[in-house]
Amino acid sequence: MMKAMCLLLLCFGFLFAADPDAGPSAAPGVPSPGRADITITQVNTYNVTLGGNPRGCDFADTYDALIVTDYTSDLIYNLDPDNGSIGSTLPCPTGLPDILGVIYQQTPGGNFIYVNNWNAVTPIYKFDVSTTTWSTITNPVTGEPRGMDMDDDGMIWCSEAVSRSLYRFDTSGGSVSSWSLSELPASYSCACAVFPYNGNTGILVGGYTYGNFYFYEYTGSSLIYLGSAAEPAAVTSSYDVCYSADRDTFFWVSKTGSAFSITEFEVDFDVALTRDTWAGIKASF
């Protein structure tokens, strides 16, 4: 993952929905079978409060830091991934009233932070760590964007809640590809996390009330459905997920009742009777 952050800078409506951004609830039904048997195992979990509505997340592997957005406080939080203690915060740009998705990118030309808005399609805001300035890029996602992530090619992935679609585009908002995910339940999607899989890009997609995470493989030209697995705990609302390459685990933001929590979990795949763990996949690179 080409993701990092600058510690110096980070040391700094729907009436019928429980969450305004969650949309209508729907029975998840029976997940469609895929190509893999997938097992999710919880590693750690703890409660967080932050500003009152944590949503999006990403992981800064270089610094072992978990980054979480909160749309009530309009802050980006730098957390200890093992216990959720707050290290620092970064204010959101004023043009982004309802922050959700967040990406941290490290390139030879500098480090950048990308954030989006869930309540309506606004430009994606980009923070230049070296100049400490915000700029905008075109957001090609129509409808209601939710979780975001970035693959090793520097392409942005984003879930769209209402149509349950997945978008991939470059950091100028161009070279757009999109897929309608027919395997997802008929309620709002939210989480989007990318990870290495079988020499390609794996994508995890989740929803507010799905009860399962759904997994896909991007081959460079097509998107293949791998299968689904139950979330590591029963929750009221499920939000975003991010992947840590250094830890080889995922982090999940969710809510049970009125309590928000962050859960770290592992994922194992069993494909064609050959078991591949994330450690094995990483070792093949």
N, C-alpha and C positions, 0 to 999 in steps of 0.2 A: 504494500500500500504506500502510495506517495503522499502520506499525510503526516503533518507535524504542526506544532504551534510554537510560538516564541514565549517562553516562560516569563521573560521580562515584561511582556505586554499583558500576559494573562495573570501576572502577579499584580496586578492592578485591581348561529343561532337557532340552535334549534331548541324549541320549547320542550320537545318530547325527548330530548336526549340528556343523559346525565352529564355529559361533557358537551360544551357548545360546538366543538369541532367534530363530534362523533357521528352526527347524522342519525338516520333511523336504524334501530336495532332489527336484527333478523335472525331467525334460527340458522345456525351454521350448516346443518345437514351433515351428510356423510362425505368426507373428503374424497376426491377422485383418486384412484390408484395411479402411481407413477412408476418410474423405472427403478426406484431405490426404496429399500427399507431404511427409515431414518429414525435414529434414537437421540433424544435430547436429555441431558443429565445436568441437574442444577449443581453449581459449584459453590455459590455464595449468594446471600441476599441480605438487604438491609433497607430500612426506611429512610426517606429523605423528605424535607419540607420545601426547601429553596424558597421561591417566591409564591408558592401556592398552586402552580400549574406547570410542573415540568413536562416536557414533551419530547423534543428531538434530542439525539445524542450522536456522538462520534468519539473515536478513541485516538489520542495522540501517542502513538507507540514509542516514539523517541524519548518521551518524557514520562511514560507510564501514567498518563492523565486521562480521566474520563470527562468529556465535555458535554454539558446538558443545557438545553435552552428552556426558558420559562416565559410564557407569554403574558403572565400577570405582572411580573417584575420587569419584563423587557430586558432581561439580562442573560448573558451567556456565562455559565458557571464552570469553573475548573475544579473538579472533584478528585479526591483520593479514591481510586477505583475499588479499594478494599473495604472502605467504611463510609464513603460519601461525605467526608469532611470537606468543607469549602476551602480551597486554596486562594482563589481570587475570582473576580468577575469582570466582564467586559460589557458595556452598555450596547444595546441594539441600536441600529440607525433609526432616526425618527420617522423615516418613511415606511417602516415595517411595523405595523401595529400589532400583528398576531404572529409572532415568530414560531416556527416549528423546526423544519429541517436545518441541519448544520453539517458542513464539511470543513475539514482542515487539510490543506494541501501544501506540500513542500516541493519546490522545484529548484533547479539551478539558478533561476532568476529571482527567487525569493519565496516567502511563505505567504499563504493567502487563506482567508476564511470566507466561506460562502454560507448565506442564510436565506431562507425563503419565508413566505407568508402563507398561512393556511386558509384564511377567511376569504381571500379573493386572489386572482392572479395579479401579482405585482412583479416588477423586475426582481431578479435575484441580486441581493446585495453582496458585494465583494470587498473584503477588508484587506488592505495591503499592510502587512506587518511592519515592513521597513519604513513606510511613510506614515503609518497610523491614520490612513484615510480610507473612507468608504467610496466606492463607485458602484455602478449597476451594470448588469448584463441582461440581455433579453431572456425572458422566461417563456419557452415554447409550450409549456404545459397548460392545457386548457382545463377549465373546471376549478378544482380545489387541490392544489399541490400539497403533499404531506412530506414524508421522510425522504431524505436525499443521501447519496453517498457518491464516491468517486472511485473509478477503477484504475488499474495500473497504466492505462493508456491516457489518463487524464480526462476521461469522459464522465460526465455527470449522469447519475441514475436518479430517477424520482418517481414515486408512486403518486397516482391521482386518485383521490378518494371515491368520487361519485361513480365514475365509469369503471373503476378497478383496473386501470391501465398502468403500464410501466413505460417510462420514457427514458431514452438515452440520447444525450446531446453534448456538444463541445462547450467550452467555457466562454464562447461568444453567443451561445444560444442557437447555433447552427448544427448542421449534420444530424438532423433529428431522425431517430427511429422510435417507433412505439408499438406496443403489443397490448391487445385486450386479453386479460387473464381470465379465461372462462372457468378455470378451476376454483376461483375464489368464491366464497359465499356472497349472497346478495345483500351485503351491507358494506359500510365504508372501509376501505383499506387505509393503512397508515404507514407501517414500518417498511423500510427499504435498506438493506445492508448487502454489500458486496464482499466477496471473499474468494480466495483461490480454490479452484475445484478442477481436478483432472486436467491440469494444464490450461484450463480456460477460466472464465469468470463465473462464479456462482453468485446467485442472488437470492436472498431471503425476503419474503414479503409477508407482512402481517396485517391484521385488521383490529379494530376496536373491540369487537365481540366475536372473533372467529373461534377462539379456543385452540387453534392450530397455527403453526407457521408453515408457509408454502415455499418450496425450494425449486429453483430453476438453474439451468446451465446455459450460458451464452457462448456460442462457439466462434463468434466473430461475424456470423452472418444470420444465425437463427437462434431462437430461444426454445429450449427444451425443458419440459416439465419433469422434474425428478420425483416429486412426491411431497408429502406433508408429515408433520409430527406434532403431537400435542405440546402446547406451551408448558414450560417447566413448573407452572403453578396455576391454580384456578384463580382468576382475577375478575374484577368488575370491568375494567377497561385496560386495553393493551395499547401502548403507544409505539415508540420507535425502538429500533435495535441497531447496534453497531458491532463491528468485528475488530478484535485486536490481533494483529499478526504476531506480535511478540508473545502474547499469552496463549494464542491459539484458542481463544474463547470468544463468546459473544456477550454483550451487555444489553439488558432489556429494561425499559422504563414502563411501569404499569401502575395501576391503582386498584386497591381492594377496599370497598367502602369509601372512606374519606382519606385513607392512608396511601401515600405514594411510596413506591419501592423501586429499587434497582436490583436486578438479578443477573448474576454471571452464570453462563451455562456453556456446556460443550455439546458438539454435534458429531455423531458418527453415522456413516453411510455403509450400507451393505448392498452392493450392486453385483448381480450375477454370481452370488455366493462368495464373492471376494470382499473381505472387509477392509475398507480404507478409512483410517482415522485421519483427522486433520494433520497430525504430526507426520504421517506417512505421505500425505499429499504435499506438505511443505518440503519434505526431504527430497522429493522428486524434482524440485525446481533447480 
